[in-house]
Amino acid sequence: MSASTPLRIAGATAAVAVTGFLGYAVYFDYMRRNSPEFRKSLKRQHKKLAVAAEQQSKAEKERNSKALKLALLEIQLEAAPSSPEQQEAYFQEQVAEGEKYAAMGPEYHVKSASHFYRALRVYPQPLELLGIYQRVVPAPVWALLIELTSLSGASAASGPGASTAIPAQPQASVADIDDASPVTGEVPSPISAASQGSGNEWEKVNEEA
């Protein structure tokens, strides 16, 4: 068998696949234009997919909500560092952990948010830090962090968890955060970009922690 034979076979296979795809595309377009039943079937399929996606999104939100409540309970049972030196080391460790888990994918976003929250509760200006978080952490993690701070505020208002709630406006709105920390130019949300493009902000945060 010559060396060119596998190439010819691969080329023929690719040509058949492309021909089949084009043929199906032509058939699909013809049926879509000329068959009412085919169009109805497409609408039913699209509706089923939309319902399935909505159910999946709702289930994911419920899972995240439960996970955030468990994470908050765990944080409330932890002893917060007391001395400035301990708080600084704790802050830097928690931010690093938050960045690490944020980069590992959606299944780790709740864990990432919980570490950013831990850093937030020892930071002297939490509203300012929330503004920085808004610009440098991925949007899904940011949303979970805001939900976690809201849960913290509700817990503090209702009882024993008050000592672990974030001081100084833990339930600030996004508009308040925008006003407190204006964005100058576009700042990409991924953590990897944050490490490069927002290094000055993290450096400032570390100095103030």
Secondary structure, DSSP 8 states (H G I E B T S, - for coil): --TTHHHHHHHHHHHHHHHHHHHHHHHHHHHHHH-HHHHHHHHHHHHHHHHHHHHHHHHHHHHHHHHHHHHHHHHHHS----SHHHHHHHHHHHHHHHHHHHTT-GGGHHHHHHHHHHHHHH-S-HHHHHHHHHHHS-HHHHHHHHHHHHHHHHHHHHSGGGGGS-SS-TT--HHHHHHHS---S----SHHHHHHHTHHHHHHHHHH-
